[in-house]
Amino acid sequence: MKLEKLSAWAELVSAIAIVVTLGYLAVQTQQNTEAVQAGVRQAMLQNDLALIRQITDYPITFTGRAGDPELSDADLVRLHANILSFMCTRENQFIQYQSGVVDERSWSTYQAAIPSVLSSDFMRSWWRNRVARGEFDERFVATVNKILEENPVRPATSVRESLGFDPL
């Protein structure tokens, strides 16, 4: 009889230990998820700051988006590299969003810049050429194309307007 009671107590203690262990693992998993998400957000911020620095160092990467036919080859290379970096960064953010690492609110904020970067016929032509070459994930392409359909070509009339200093 004592052995049966001891066995029952041992099973109860074992069950409690399992529940406590599962609770501990749940907390650890949540903390790990939050740490991964924070790391991803930090990397996304660093990528965007690098893009902003490129624009500051080479204003043509911003002003050239209208597609002035007088752009030099060097300017076109800088513009291409900047826009490619921007779109690769957004593609990575989209993939992180699709995998659940980036929340919907953050992705919504990041995708909001796509139509302003691809606002001119010149930039949309660049996008179509990259897509035709298969340079981006198909799901990302479909998402960007939907965004562009909802935001028709609307080139800014001035740099001030493009930068948001004048009303659109």
C-alpha positions in Angstrom: 0.0 0.0 0.0 2.8 2.4 0.9 4.5 1.6 -2.4 1.4 2.4 -4.3 1.0 5.8 -2.5 4.6 6.6 -3.1 4.2 5.7 -6.8 1.1 8.0 -7.0 3.0 10.8 -5.4 5.9 10.3 -7.7 3.6 10.5 -10.7 2.0 13.7 -9.4 5.4 15.3 -8.8 6.5 14.1 -12.3 3.4 15.6 -13.9 3.9 18.9 -12.1 7.6 19.0 -13.2 6.5 18.4 -16.8 4.0 21.3 -16.6 6.6 23.6 -15.0 9.1 22.6 -17.7 6.6 23.3 -20.5 5.8 26.7 -19.0 9.5 27.5 -18.7 10.1 26.5 -22.4 7.1 28.5 -23.5 8.5 31.6 -21.8 12.0 30.9 -23.3 10.5 30.5 -26.8 8.6 33.7 -26.5 11.7 35.6 -25.4 13.7 34.1 -28.2 11.0 35.1 -30.7 11.1 38.6 -29.4 14.9 38.8 -29.6 14.9 37.5 -33.2 12.2 40.0 -34.2 14.2 42.8 -32.5 17.3 41.8 -34.4 15.4 41.7 -37.7 13.9 45.2 -37.1 17.4 46.5 -36.3 18.8 45.0 -39.5 15.9 46.5 -41.5 16.6 49.9 -40.0 20.3 49.7 -40.7 19.6 48.8 -44.4 17.3 51.8 -44.7 19.8 54.1 -43.1 22.4 52.9 -45.6 20.1 53.7 -48.5 19.4 57.1 -47.1 23.2 57.7 -46.8 23.6 56.7 -50.5 21.0 59.3 -51.4 22.8 61.9 -49.3 26.2 61.1 -50.8 24.8 60.8 -54.3 21.7 63.0 -54.8 21.3 61.7 -58.3 20.0 58.4 -56.8 17.0 60.5 -55.8 16.8 63.2 -58.4 17.5 60.8 -61.3 14.4 58.8 -60.7 12.5 60.9 -63.2 14.7 59.5 -66.0 16.4 62.6 -67.4 17.8 61.5 -70.7 21.0 63.5 -69.9 21.9 61.1 -67.0 25.5 60.0 -67.4 26.5 56.3 -67.4 28.0 56.8 -63.9 24.7 58.4 -62.7 22.7 55.5 -64.2 24.9 53.0 -62.4 24.5 54.8 -59.1 20.8 55.1 -59.5 20.5 51.4 -60.5 22.5 50.3 -57.5 20.5 52.4 -55.1 17.1 51.3 -56.4 18.3 47.6 -56.6 19.5 47.9 -53.0 16.1 49.4 -52.0 14.1 46.7 -53.8 16.3 43.9 -52.5 15.9 45.3 -49.0 12.1 45.4 -49.4 12.1 41.9 -50.8 13.9 40.7 -47.8 11.5 42.5 -45.5 8.6 40.9 -47.4 10.1 37.5 -47.0 10.6 38.1 -43.3 6.9 39.2 -43.1 5.7 36.1 -45.0 7.7 33.9 -42.5 6.1 35.7 -39.5 9.3 37.4 -38.3 8.0 40.9 -39.2 4.5 41.9 -38.1 1.9 43.3 -40.5 2.1 46.8 -39.2 5.9 47.0 -39.8 5.6 45.5 -43.3 2.8 47.9 -44.1 5.1 50.8 -43.2 8.0 49.4 -45.2 5.9 48.7 -48.3 4.5 52.3 -48.2 7.8 53.6 -49.8 7.6 51.4 -52.8 5.1 53.5 -54.9 7.1 56.7 -54.2 10.4 55.1 -55.4 8.7 53.5 -58.4 6.6 56.6 -59.2 7.8 57.5 -62.6 7.5 55.7 -66.0 11.3 55.5 -66.0 11.4 53.7 -62.6 8.5 51.4 -63.5 10.4 50.4 -66.7 13.4 49.6 -64.5 11.1 47.4 -62.3 9.6 45.6 -65.3 13.0 44.9 -66.7 14.2 43.4 -63.4 11.1 41.3 -63.1 11.5 40.0 -66.7 15.0 38.9 -65.8 13.6 37.0 -62.8 15.6 38.9 -60.3 13.0 38.9 -57.5 10.8 36.4 -55.7 7.5 35.8 -57.6 5.4 36.4 -54.5 7.2 39.7 -53.9 6.7 40.7 -57.6 3.0 40.0 -57.3 2.8 42.1 -54.2 4.7 45.0 -55.7 2.7 44.9 -58.9 -0.5 45.1 -56.9 0.9 48.1 -55.0 1.8 49.8 -58.2 -1.7 49.1 -59.8 -3.2 50.9 -56.8 -0.7 53.8 -57.1 -0.6 55.1 -60.7 2.5 56.8 -62.1 2.6 60.3 -60.5 6.0 61.9 -61.0 6.6 64.8 -58.7 6.8 68.2 -60.1 9.8 69.2 -57.9 12.4 67.8 -55.6 10.7 69.7 -52.8 7.4 67.9 -53.5 9.2 64.5 -53.9 10.8 65.0 -50.5 7.5 65.9 -48.9 8.1 69.6 -48.3 5.3 70.7 -50.6 1.8 69.3 -50.7 1.3 66.4 -53.2 
